[in-house]
C-alpha cells in the first residue's frame, strides 16, 4: 500500500477518503468524566506506591471505554469525523474547572505524559511502555524513546491506546508518544531492519553484534572467554534464554553467528504481542 501511495499524486485525497469512509457516528453529547488530577500527580511522583495505577489520569478515563464496566452508551468509540473535536468532557475534581474543550486536551496531554514521560529523570507512571536502552546513551539521537513493555500483558488497554492513536490521527489532536521507528514501522506493517531500525532502540547492542560477527578467534576468547551464554536482556531488563538451558550454555566462537541471529530475533520480536 505504501509504495502505491508514494507514487500516487492523489495519495492525500485517497487517505482522506479512506478515513471518511470508515467513520463512526459520534455521540450527541460527549461522555462526562470526573478526573482527580491531584491524586494523579501523587501517583506520578511515586508510582511504586500503587502498582495498580488506579489514580493515573489514564486509568480514570479507561473505565468509560471498557465494555464490561459501563453501559454501551458511554463507550468511547474512536472512529469519529474530524469535526468531532472533543472526545469527552472533563470536570477536574477539587480544581473548580469545567470543560469547554481545554480540559479535554489537558487530560489527553496528561495521558501522553503518563504513557511516555518527556523527562528522563522521572519514573514511568504506567506499565505499558519502557524506556529504550538508548536513553542511557547520550550519544544517540534517538535516546528519548519508549517501546511497548514486553512484560505487560494488559492487551485490552494496549488496544485502547491504539484506538486513541487512531482517533488523534483522524481529529488532528495531539497524543505525544515517543516511539522509535521500529515500533512505528511494525504498526504500519512495514518491513523492519536490524541495523537501521533496531538501532533506534539499542544502538550499542547493534554495534556489539557487528563487532562480534567480525572478530577473530583470539579476540573473541579475550573479550568473552566463557562468560558469553545464550541469553539476552530485553528492554524491560528481563534476562531470557535463547535456547533451552541457555544460561548455562557457553557460546563458542564457531557458533557466534547463530547466537547473533537468536539475539536479533528475540529483540526484534520482544514487543510483538503488544504491538
C-alpha positions in Angstrom: 0.0 0.0 0.0 2.8 2.5 1.0 4.7 2.2 -2.4 1.4 2.9 -4.2 0.7 6.0 -2.0 4.2 7.3 -2.6 3.7 7.1 -6.4 0.2 8.4 -6.5 -0.5 12.1 -7.0 -3.8 11.5 -5.2 -2.4 10.0 -2.1 -3.7 12.7 0.3 -7.1 12.5 -1.2 -7.1 8.7 -1.1 -6.1 8.7 2.6 -8.8 11.3 3.4 -11.4 9.1 1.5 -10.4 6.0 3.5 -10.7 7.9 6.8 -14.1 9.3 5.9 -15.5 6.1 4.6 -14.7 4.3 7.9 -16.0 7.0 10.3 -18.4 6.1 13.1 -21.2 8.3 14.2 -20.2 10.5 17.2 -22.4 10.7 20.3 -24.8 13.6 20.5 -23.0 14.8 23.7 -19.6 13.6 24.8 -19.3 11.5 28.0 -18.6 13.5 31.1 -15.6 12.3 33.1 -14.7 13.4 36.6 -10.9 13.4 37.0 -8.8 13.9 40.1 -5.5 15.3 38.9 -4.3 15.8 42.4 -4.3 12.1 43.0 -2.8 11.6 39.6 0.1 13.9 40.4 0.8 12.0 43.6 0.8 8.7 41.7 3.2 10.2 39.1 5.6 11.3 41.8 5.9 7.7 43.2 4.2 5.0 41.1 5.7 2.2 43.2 3.1 3.0 46.0 0.3 1.8 43.8 1.2 -0.8 41.1 -2.5 -0.9 40.0 -2.1 2.8 38.8 -5.8 3.4 39.8 -5.2 7.1 40.3 -3.5 7.8 37.0 -5.5 10.0 34.6 -5.2 7.2 32.1 -6.9 4.8 34.5 -9.6 7.3 35.5 -10.5 7.7 31.8 -10.2 4.0 30.9 -13.4 2.7 32.6 -15.5 4.8 30.2 -14.1 2.7 27.4 -14.1 -0.8 28.9 -17.2 -2.6 27.5 -17.7 -4.8 30.6 -17.6 -2.0 33.1 -20.1 0.7 31.8 -23.2 0.9 29.7 -22.8 0.9 25.9 -24.0 4.5 25.6 -20.8 5.6 27.4 -18.3 3.7 25.3 -15.7 5.9 23.8 -15.8 5.0 20.1 -12.8 6.3 18.2 -13.6 6.5 14.5 -15.1 9.9 14.8 -15.1 12.6 12.0 -12.7 15.5 12.0 -15.5 17.8 13.1 -15.9 15.9 16.4 -13.1 17.6 18.3 -13.9 16.8 21.9 -14.0 13.1 22.8 -15.0 13.5 26.4 -15.9 16.4 28.7 -13.8 16.8 31.9 -14.6 18.1 35.3 -11.4 18.3 37.4 -12.3 17.4 41.0 -11.1 20.0 43.6 -10.0 22.4 40.8 -13.3 24.0 40.0 -12.6 23.7 36.3 -15.4 22.9 33.9 -14.5 21.8 30.4 -15.0 23.9 27.3 -12.6 21.8 25.3 -9.4 22.8 27.0 -9.9 20.4 29.8 -10.2 17.5 27.4 -6.9 18.4 25.8 -5.3 18.8 29.2 -6.4 15.3 30.1 -5.1 14.0 26.8 -1.8 15.7 27.5 -1.7 14.1 30.9 -2.3 10.6 29.4 0.6 11.2 27.0 2.9 12.2 29.8 1.9 9.2 31.9 2.5 6.8 29.0 5.8 8.2 27.8 7.2 10.9 30.2 9.1 13.7 28.4 11.7 13.8 31.1 14.2 11.0 31.5 14.6 11.8 35.2 11.2 10.7 36.4 9.6 7.3 36.9 7.3 5.9 34.3 3.8 6.1 35.9 2.2 3.3 33.8 3.4 -0.2 32.8 2.6 -0.1 29.1 5.9 1.4 27.8 9.5 1.2 29.0 12.5 3.4 28.2 14.8 2.2 25.4 18.4 1.3 26.1 19.3 4.3 24.1 18.0 6.5 26.9 21.2 5.6 28.8 23.3 6.5 25.8 23.6 10.3 25.5 25.4 10.0 22.1 22.3 8.6 20.4 19.9 10.9 18.6 17.0 8.5 19.5 17.6 8.4 23.2 14.3 9.8 24.3 12.2 6.9 23.0 10.0 4.2 24.5 8.9 0.7 23.4 6.0 -1.4 24.5 6.8 -3.3 27.7 7.4 -7.0 26.8 6.3 -7.9 30.4 2.9 -6.1 30.2 0.0 -8.4 29.1 -2.9 -6.0 29.6 -3.8 -6.2 25.9 -7.3 -4.5 26.2 -5.6 -1.4 27.3 -3.0 -1.6 24.5 -5.9 -1.9 22.1 -7.4 1.3 23.6 -4.1 3.1 23.3 -4.1 2.1 19.6 -7.6 3.5 19.3 -6.6 6.7 20.9 -3.7 7.0 18.4 -6.1 6.4 15.6 -8.6 9.0 16.9 -5.7 11.5 17.2 -4.8 10.9 13.6 -8.4 11.4 12.5 -9.1 14.5 14.5 -5.6 16.0 14.4 -5.4 16.1 18.1 -2.0 15.7 19.9 -1.2 12.4 21.6 2.5 12.6 22.0 4.1 9.1 22.2 7.9 9.0 21.8 8.1 5.7 19.9 11.1 4.7 17.7 11.0 3.9 14.0 11.0 0.2 14.9 7.6 0.4 16.6 6.0 2.8 14.0 7.0 0.5 11.1 5.6 -2.5 12.9 2.3 -0.7 13.5 2.2 0.2 9.8 3.0 -3.3 8.7 6.3 -2.3 7.1 9.5 -4.4 6.9 11.9 -3.6 9.7 15.7 -3.8 9.6 18.0 -4.8 12.4 20.9 -2.4 11.6 18.7 0.6 10.8 15.6 0.2 12.8 16.7 -1.6 16.0 19.5 0.9 16.3 16.7 3.4 17.3 16.1 1.1 20.3 19.6 -0.1 21.4 22.4 1.2 19.2 25.1 -0.2 21.5 23.8 -3.7 21.0 23.7 -3.3 17.2 27.4 -2.2 17.3 28.4 -5.0 19.7 26.9 -7.7 17.5 28.6 -6.2 14.4 31.9 -6.4 16.3 31.1 -10.0 17.5 30.5 -11.1 13.9 33.7 -9.8 12.5 36.1 -10.6 15.4 38.8 -13.3 15.1 39.0 -16.3 17.4 41.8 -14.8 19.6 40.0 -11.6 20.1 36.7 -13.5 20.8 38.4 -15.6 23.5 40.0 -12.5 25.0 36.7 -10.4 25.1 34.3 -13.1 26.2 36.2 -16.2 27.4 33.5 -18.5 28.8 31.2 -15.6 30.0 29.0 -15.3 26.9 26.0 -17.5 27.2 22.8 -18.0 25.2 20.9 -15.2 26.9 19.9 -11.7 26.2 18.4 -8.8 28.1 15.1 -7.4 26.9 14.0 -3.7 27.1 12.2 -4.5 30.4 15.5 -5.7 31.8 14.5 -9.3 31.9 17.1 -11.9 31.1 15.7 -14.5 28.7 17.3 -17.7 27.4 17.7 -18.0 23.7 17.8 -21.8 23.7 16.8 -24.4 26.4 19.3 -24.2 29.3 20.8 -21.2 27.5 22.0 -19.5 30.7 24.4 -22.4 31.3 25.5 -22.9 27.7 28.6 -21.1 26.6 28.7 -19.6 23.1 31.6 -21.0 21.1 33.4 -18.9 18.5 32.2 -21.1 15.6 28.6 -20.6 16.8 28.7 -16.9 17.3 26.7 -16.1 14.1 23.9 -18.4 15.3 24.0 -16.6 18.6 23.7 -13.3 16.8 20.7 -14.5 14.8 19.0 -15.6 18.0 19.6 -12.3 19.8 18.4 -10.3 16.9 15.2 -12.4 16.6 14.5 -12.2 20.3 15.0 -8.4 20.5 13.2 -7.6 17.3 10.1 -9.6 18.4 10.2 -8.7 22.1 7.1 -6.4 21.9 5.4 -8.3 19.1 2.3 -9.2 21.2 1.9 -5.7 22.5 2.1 -4.1 19.0 
